[in-house]
Structure formats: C-alpha cells, structure tokens
C-alpha cells in the first residue's frame, strides 16, 4: 500500500542528481578556481585550468565518436594527463581503463581487446610496450592512439596519430558535459592479476567512485587544500580513488614519474607535501634511505600503507621519521581501501 511519502513526491532534477565524482571538480573549479591543482616539473596548473582541460579532453573524445560506455585506455605514469583522464574521459560518457605500466605486451594486448578500447593515451616511456601490444591484438576494430609528450622524460618514439596536447586543443574548454544518466553507469575499468588465467575486468560505477573518494577523506580527516604526492600508481584501483578525493578537497596533485627516495623527500620539502600512499616497499624505501637524504623533512606527514602487511620494522622506522602511518586493506573489486586498522 502506498504511503503519503510515495504520493506527489516524484524524483526530479530539483531534488535528485546522480552521485558522481565529476561533481567534485565542477564545484572545486567554481569555488577555488585559483587554487593550485597540479604540480609537475615547472608546470603549475590551477583548478580552473584543470577543469577546462578536462572538458576539452571530453569534447575532443566526443568529436572522435567516443562516448557512452566506450573504453579509453591509458598507459601513463603519474603525470598531469593521467589526472585529467580521470575526469575528461567520464565527462565524455566513456570508461577509463588505466593499464598497469609494469605489464608485458601480451597482457596489455589482452586488456585492449577484452576491454574493447576505442582509444589509448600513451606516455613515451611505454611506447615500446604499447607498440608491441598493438601488433598482438586480435581485434580488428580501429584504435585511436594518442601520444603524450613530457619534458621530464625527454624525447620519445611516437606511435600514434596525434599528440595529447594537439588532441586536447581540438576540444571545447566550455564543453557542456552531462552527469551520468544513472549513478550506476560505469566510470572505470580495472584489471586484477591473472594468477588463475587471464586478468579479470572489474567495473567501477560513478556512485562507488564518489563514495570511496569521500571515504578516503573521512578516514584520513583530509583537510582542504591538502598537498598529495603521487607515489601510488594511478593505474592501481584508480589510485585508490584519490584523483577524485583530491578534487573534492581542492587539494594539490604533486605528480611523480618514478618512485625514488630522493625525489620523494625533495617533493615533501619543496612542495610541502602533507599526504601520500604506497605499498610497504615504498615506505621501506624511505625508512632505509641515507640520513643525509632525510634532512629538513618535516614531521607530521601522513601516509597510508596497503598492498601487503607492513613489517614491524617499517612501522617503527616511519614513527622515528615522525610520519603518521595509517594501515588500510582493500582490493581491486572494492575500489581500493575498504577496511582500516583503527
């Protein structure tokens, strides 16, 4: 029997919107347009600029016929195009498939075919792997290959038909993207390890991505304008959903091409890094670094560890450095962090 709360109370645009992490960058660009969003080498990009570039990417993808439920793969390190892809690809209605940069060409070829990728964005560091993977594909469907150029890497071999900057320039910075029709719509595709056969594809939806991003904020008490260092690969559960988390808090994405102790300590000192994530091996790298390398690194940096059980020696070493460690556990099927050792 219908109750009074089921009568004359329809769902409308005025009282309901699908839950999506795309709303986070939209709000941040409006409220904090001039706040720093991305740091990469000499690049400094604010949230208004980042939002415009994401809309340009979405617009350019749609102009190339890529839209709802089309897969866009990314073979990228933690650089600005990877941050932008987390918003620009779903703004086009497409699904982002971040590929593990440590995989061999055979695995990459399988994922491109299995995920039915319509486009792939490639960093020059991984052009060789992707070139071999393209030759191994069994699918005959056309695949748009977009080459990223990065001064921090240097000259690289181009294997695509257009560079990333030229592709983004084709788009409209004021592109009127739309919220997903349903918050259950896919936003990302991630592959688990193939220990029992071929890798398994895990589909993330907009609601799950947004919910996990907010969960990260709550568990870490993440403040506004936090400075987040990308030691965690964004190909891993979409960086545990932190690209969307940082947008929600109008934080700073400090990009990092390679995980090296000196680069991490330098970034913490130079950019005032407040938070970072990583597997125990990453934290162990810092604990075991020479004392000279640690000079001037402030106490109080918050770090999150997952991926394997952290050894007691590593936990003690982090405490000695004055770092505040949070131990979480998760898996690809649950968007990354799911439980915490409170």
C-alpha positions as CSV (number, residue, x, y, z in Angstrom):
1,X,0.0,0.0,0.0
2,X,1.4,3.4,-1.0
3,X,2.2,5.8,1.9
4,X,1.9,9.5,2.0
5,X,5.6,9.7,1.2
6,X,5.1,7.9,-2.1
7,X,2.5,10.4,-3.2
8,X,3.2,13.6,-5.2
9,X,6.9,13.4,-4.4
10,X,8.5,12.4,-7.7
11,X,12.2,12.3,-8.3
12,X,13.1,15.4,-10.3
13,X,16.3,17.3,-11.3
14,X,15.5,19.8,-8.5
15,X,15.7,17.1,-5.7
16,X,18.0,14.4,-7.1
17,X,21.2,14.2,-9.1
18,X,23.2,11.1,-9.8
19,X,26.2,10.7,-7.4
20,X,29.4,11.2,-9.3
21,X,33.0,12.3,-8.6
22,X,32.8,14.6,-11.6
23,X,30.7,16.9,-9.4
24,X,33.8,17.3,-7.2
25,X,36.0,19.0,-9.9
26,X,33.0,21.1,-11.1
27,X,32.5,22.5,-7.6
28,X,36.2,23.0,-6.8
29,X,36.8,24.8,-10.1
30,X,33.9,27.2,-9.2
31,X,34.7,27.7,-5.6
32,X,38.5,27.6,-5.7
33,X,39.5,28.3,-9.3
34,X,42.8,29.9,-8.5
35,X,44.0,27.2,-6.0
36,X,46.9,25.0,-7.2
37,X,45.7,21.7,-8.7
38,X,48.7,20.1,-10.4
39,X,52.5,20.3,-10.0
40,X,54.7,18.6,-12.5
41,X,58.3,19.8,-13.0
42,X,57.9,23.5,-13.9
43,X,54.2,23.2,-14.6
44,X,51.8,24.8,-12.2
45,X,48.1,24.4,-13.1
46,X,45.1,25.7,-11.1
47,X,41.7,24.1,-10.7
48,X,40.0,26.4,-13.2
49,X,42.6,25.5,-15.8
50,X,42.5,21.8,-15.0
51,X,38.7,21.8,-15.2
52,X,38.8,23.5,-18.6
53,X,41.4,21.0,-19.9
54,X,39.3,18.0,-18.7
55,X,36.3,19.5,-20.6
56,X,38.5,19.9,-23.7
57,X,39.6,16.3,-23.4
58,X,35.9,15.2,-23.1
59,X,34.9,17.4,-26.1
60,X,37.7,16.1,-28.2
61,X,36.8,12.5,-27.5
62,X,33.2,13.0,-28.4
63,X,34.3,14.7,-31.7
64,X,36.2,11.5,-32.5
65,X,33.0,9.5,-31.9
66,X,33.9,8.3,-28.4
67,X,31.0,8.4,-25.9
68,X,28.7,6.4,-23.6
69,X,30.3,3.2,-22.5
70,X,33.3,3.4,-24.9
71,X,36.5,2.4,-23.3
72,X,39.5,4.8,-23.3
73,X,42.8,3.1,-22.1
74,X,45.7,5.0,-20.5
75,X,49.3,3.7,-20.3
76,X,50.6,6.5,-18.2
77,X,52.8,7.2,-15.2
78,X,51.5,9.7,-12.5
79,X,51.6,12.8,-14.7
80,X,49.1,15.5,-15.5
81,X,47.4,13.7,-18.4
82,X,46.6,10.8,-16.0
83,X,45.0,13.2,-13.6
84,X,43.0,14.8,-16.4
85,X,41.9,11.5,-17.8
86,X,40.1,10.6,-14.6
87,X,37.7,13.5,-15.3
88,X,37.8,14.1,-19.0
89,X,37.2,10.5,-20.1
90,X,34.0,10.1,-17.9
91,X,32.8,13.6,-18.8
92,X,32.6,12.2,-22.4
93,X,30.4,9.4,-21.0
94,X,33.3,7.0,-21.7
95,X,35.0,4.5,-19.3
96,X,38.6,4.9,-18.2
97,X,40.8,1.8,-18.3
98,X,44.2,2.6,-16.6
99,X,46.7,0.0,-17.6
100,X,49.4,-1.4,-15.3
101,X,52.6,0.1,-16.7
102,X,54.6,-2.9,-15.4
103,X,52.8,-5.5,-17.6
104,X,54.2,-7.2,-20.7
105,X,52.8,-6.5,-24.2
106,X,50.8,-9.8,-24.2
107,X,48.8,-8.7,-21.1
108,X,48.3,-5.2,-22.5
109,X,47.1,-6.6,-25.8
110,X,44.6,-8.8,-24.0
111,X,43.2,-5.9,-22.0
112,X,42.9,-3.7,-25.0
113,X,40.9,-6.4,-26.8
114,X,38.9,-7.6,-23.8
115,X,38.0,-4.1,-22.7
116,X,37.1,-3.2,-26.3
117,X,39.2,0.0,-26.1
118,X,38.4,2.7,-28.7
119,X,41.4,4.9,-27.8
120,X,44.6,4.7,-25.8
121,X,46.7,7.5,-24.3
122,X,50.4,6.6,-24.2
123,X,53.4,8.0,-22.4
124,X,56.7,7.9,-24.3
125,X,58.2,5.7,-21.6
126,X,55.8,2.9,-22.5
127,X,55.5,3.5,-26.2
128,X,57.6,0.4,-27.0
129,X,55.4,-1.9,-24.9
130,X,52.2,-0.5,-26.4
131,X,53.6,-0.7,-29.9
132,X,54.2,-4.5,-29.4
133,X,50.8,-4.9,-27.8
134,X,49.1,-3.2,-30.8
135,X,50.7,-5.8,-33.1
136,X,49.5,-8.6,-30.8
137,X,45.8,-7.5,-30.8
138,X,43.3,-10.0,-32.2
139,X,40.7,-7.3,-32.6
140,X,40.5,-5.5,-36.0
141,X,38.5,-2.6,-34.5
142,X,40.2,0.7,-35.0
143,X,42.0,2.1,-32.1
144,X,42.9,5.8,-31.7
145,X,46.5,6.1,-30.3
146,X,47.3,9.5,-28.6
147,X,51.0,10.2,-27.8
148,X,51.8,12.2,-24.7
149,X,54.9,14.4,-24.7
150,X,56.7,15.0,-21.4
151,X,59.8,17.2,-21.0
152,X,60.6,15.4,-17.8
153,X,61.1,12.2,-19.8
154,X,62.6,13.7,-22.9
155,X,62.3,12.6,-26.5
156,X,60.3,9.5,-27.1
157,X,59.1,7.5,-30.0
158,X,55.6,8.4,-31.3
159,X,53.4,5.5,-32.2
160,X,50.0,7.3,-32.6
161,X,48.3,9.7,-35.0
162,X,48.1,12.8,-32.7
163,X,49.9,14.2,-29.6
164,X,47.9,14.6,-26.4
165,X,48.3,18.4,-26.4
166,X,47.1,18.7,-30.1
167,X,44.2,16.3,-29.3
168,X,43.1,18.3,-26.2
169,X,43.4,21.6,-28.3
170,X,40.7,20.2,-30.6
171,X,38.2,20.3,-27.7
172,X,36.0,23.0,-26.3
173,X,37.1,24.3,-22.9
174,X,33.5,25.2,-22.1
175,X,32.1,21.8,-23.2
176,X,28.7,21.3,-21.6
177,X,29.3,17.7,-20.3
178,X,26.4,15.9,-18.6
179,X,26.1,14.0,-15.4
180,X,25.6,10.3,-15.9
181,X,22.1,9.3,-16.6
182,X,22.4,6.8,-13.8
183,X,25.0,6.8,-11.0
184,X,25.3,3.1,-11.7
185,X,26.9,3.9,-15.1
186,X,30.4,2.7,-15.5
187,X,33.2,5.2,-14.8
188,X,36.3,3.0,-14.9
189,X,37.6,-0.5,-15.8
190,X,40.4,-2.1,-13.8
191,X,42.0,-5.4,-14.2
192,X,43.0,-7.8,-11.5
193,X,46.0,-10.0,-11.6
194,X,45.8,-13.1,-13.9
195,X,47.2,-15.7,-11.5
196,X,44.4,-18.1,-12.4
197,X,44.2,-17.3,-16.1
198,X,43.7,-14.0,-18.0
199,X,43.2,-10.8,-15.9
200,X,39.7,-10.2,-14.8
201,X,38.0,-6.9,-15.5
202,X,36.4,-5.0,-12.6
203,X,33.9,-2.2,-13.5
204,X,33.6,0.8,-11.2
205,X,30.5,3.0,-11.3
206,X,30.1,6.7,-10.6
207,X,28.4,6.2,-7.2
208,X,31.1,3.8,-6.0
209,X,33.9,6.0,-7.1
210,X,32.4,9.1,-5.4
211,X,31.6,7.1,-2.2
212,X,35.1,5.7,-1.9
213,X,36.6,9.1,-2.6
214,X,34.7,10.5,0.3
215,X,35.6,7.5,2.5
216,X,39.2,8.4,1.9
217,X,38.5,12.0,3.2
218,X,36.7,10.7,6.3
219,X,39.2,8.1,7.3
220,X,42.2,10.4,6.9
221,X,40.5,13.6,8.1
222,X,41.8,15.0,4.9
223,X,41.8,18.8,5.1
224,X,41.1,21.3,2.4
225,X,44.0,22.1,0.1
226,X,46.0,19.0,1.2
227,X,49.2,18.5,-0.8
228,X,49.1,15.0,-2.1
229,X,52.2,13.3,-3.6
230,X,51.5,10.7,-6.2
231,X,53.8,7.8,-5.0
232,X,50.9,5.4,-5.5
233,X,50.3,4.4,-9.2
234,X,47.1,5.8,-10.6
235,X,46.7,2.6,-12.5
236,X,46.1,0.8,-9.2
237,X,42.4,0.9,-8.4
238,X,42.4,4.4,-10.0
239,X,45.0,5.5,-7.4
240,X,42.6,4.1,-4.7
241,X,40.2,6.7,-5.9
242,X,42.5,9.6,-4.8
243,X,42.3,11.6,-8.0
244,X,38.6,12.2,-7.2
245,X,39.4,12.6,-3.5
246,X,41.9,15.4,-4.1
247,X,39.5,17.2,-6.4
248,X,36.8,17.0,-3.7
249,X,39.1,18.8,-1.2
250,X,40.6,21.2,-3.7
251,X,44.0,19.7,-3.0
252,X,47.2,19.7,-4.9
253,X,48.3,16.7,-7.1
254,X,52.1,16.6,-6.9
255,X,53.0,14.3,-9.9
256,X,55.9,11.9,-9.7
257,X,57.1,9.9,-12.7
258,X,59.2,7.5,-10.7
259,X,59.2,6.3,-7.1
260,X,62.7,7.2,-5.9
261,X,63.6,8.1,-2.3
262,X,65.4,11.4,-3.2
263,X,62.5,12.5,-5.5
264,X,60.0,11.8,-2.7
265,X,62.0,13.6,0.0
266,X,62.7,16.5,-2.3
267,X,59.0,16.8,-3.1
268,X,58.0,16.8,0.5
269,X,60.4,19.6,1.3
270,X,59.8,21.7,-1.8
271,X,56.1,21.4,-2.1
272,X,55.0,21.0,1.5
273,X,53.6,17.5,0.8
274,X,51.1,16.6,3.6
275,X,49.9,13.1,2.4
276,X,51.0,10.2,0.3
277,X,50.1,6.5,-0.2
278,X,52.0,3.4,-1.1
279,X,52.8,-0.3,-0.6
280,X,55.2,-1.3,2.3
281,X,58.1,-1.3,-0.2
282,X,57.6,2.4,-0.9
283,X,57.7,3.3,2.8
284,X,60.6,0.9,3.4
285,X,62.5,2.8,0.7
286,X,62.2,6.0,2.7
287,X,63.0,4.4,6.1
288,X,66.1,2.8,4.7
289,X,67.3,6.0,2.8
290,X,70.5,7.6,4.0
291,X,70.0,10.1,6.9
292,X,71.5,12.9,4.7
293,X,68.6,12.5,2.3
294,X,66.1,12.9,5.1
295,X,67.4,16.3,6.4
296,X,64.8,19.1,6.5
297,X,61.9,16.7,6.1
298,X,59.2,17.9,8.5
299,X,57.4,15.6,10.9
300,X,53.7,15.0,10.6
301,X,53.5,13.8,7.0
302,X,50.5,11.5,6.8
303,X,51.0,8.3,4.8
304,X,48.7,5.3,4.0
305,X,50.0,1.8,3.6
306,X,48.3,-1.2,1.9
307,X,49.0,-3.9,-0.6
308,X,50.8,-6.2,1.9
309,X,51.2,-6.5,5.6
310,X,53.6,-3.8,6.8
311,X,56.5,-5.3,8.8
312,X,57.0,-4.0,12.3
313,X,60.5,-2.6,11.5
314,X,58.9,-0.5,8.8
315,X,56.2,0.9,11.1
316,X,58.9,1.7,13.7
317,X,61.0,3.4,11.1
318,X,58.1,5.6,9.9
319,X,57.4,6.6,13.5
320,X,61.1,7.5,14.0
321,X,60.9,9.8,11.0
322,X,57.8,11.4,12.5
323,X,55.5,10.2,9.8
324,X,51.9,9.4,10.7
325,X,51.0,5.9,9.2
326,X,47.5,4.6,8.5
327,X,47.2,0.9,7.6
328,X,44.4,0.0,5.3
329,X,43.4,-3.1,3.3
330,X,41.4,-3.4,0.1
331,X,41.3,-5.0,-3.3
332,X,40.5,-4.0,-6.9
333,X,37.0,-5.3,-6.6
334,X,36.2,-2.8,-3.8
335,X,37.8,0.4,-5.3
336,X,40.9,0.1,-3.2
337,X,40.9,0.9,0.6
338,X,38.0,-0.9,2.2
339,X,39.0,-1.5,5.8
340,X,41.3,0.3,8.2
341,X,43.4,-0.8,11.2
342,X,42.0,1.7,13.6
